[in-house]
């Protein structure tokens, strides 16, 4: 019941057909999860294999209404413009601070590179997955504290 009311309210708040919020996935409390949450990076899938991310520093947060995304790559802050429509997503103009990050520099570079190749997303339960066509590239988990 609450999720149905929230879905109706979101329709009035975001009436544009270019702005889509996933209203099918829900937290266990019954509150709808949208892309506009904070998401912790948990896995990167590269040609050489899957890389688990064991730090709680790399994250992304979306502002769908303003067409922006930003976060932290594990060391450097970043920002990007983005477009979302019907389950597709595109990141452009990615910028970041440029501190040298020692051991995690290669992982952060991979994160930023993969992010720019994403063109599709799925939100299921408390997970966000980004794809390049049908290839899984990045996995995130919902920040329950945000």
C-alpha positions, 0 to 999 in steps of 0.5 A, spaced: 500 500 500 505 504 501 509 503 495 503 504 491 502 511 494 509 512 493 509 510 486 503 515 484 507 521 488 513 519 484 509 520 478 507 527 479 514 529 482 518 526 476 512 527 470 517 527 464 518 521 460 525 522 460 526 521 468 525 514 470 525 511 477 525 503 478 519 502 482 519 495 482 525 494 487 523 494 494 527 495 501 525 489 506 521 495 509 517 496 503 520 503 501 521 503 494 529 504 492 530 508 486 537 510 482 537 516 486 540 513 492 548 512 494 551 505 492 557 502 494 561 499 489 562 491 490 565 488 484 568 490 477 568 485 471 574 486 467 576 482 461 581 479 465 576 477 470 572 479 476 575 484 482 572 484 488 572 491 492 573 490 499 573 498 501 567 502 503 570 508 500 568 507 492 561 509 491 556 513 486 550 517 488 545 519 482 541 526 482 537 523 476 533 530 476 539 534 475 542 529 470 548 528 474 552 522 478 558 523 483 562 519 488 568 517 490 573 512 486 576 509 492 581 515 493 579 521 488 572 524 488 568 524 481 563 527 477 559 526 471 553 528 467 548 522 465 542 520 462 537 515 464 531 513 460 527 506 460 533 502 463 539 505 459 544 509 462 549 514 459 555 517 463 559 523 460 564 528 461 567 524 467 571 528 471 575 527 478 580 530 482 587 527 481 591 525 487 596 519 486 593 513 490 598 508 490 596 501 491 588 503 489 590 507 483 589 501 478 582 499 481 580 506 481 582 507 474 578 501 472 572 503 475 572 510 472 573 507 465 568 501 466 563 507 468 564 511 462 562 504 458 555 503 462 549 503 457 544 499 461 542 498 469 538 494 473 536 495 480 534 488 484 532 488 491 538 492 494 543 491 488 545 496 482 548 492 476 551 496 470 552 493 464 555 494 457 550 491 452 549 484 455 556 484 459 556 485 466 561 491 468 560 494 475 556 491 481 553 496 487 550 495 494 545 500 497 548 504 502 542 503 508 545 509 512 544 514 506 
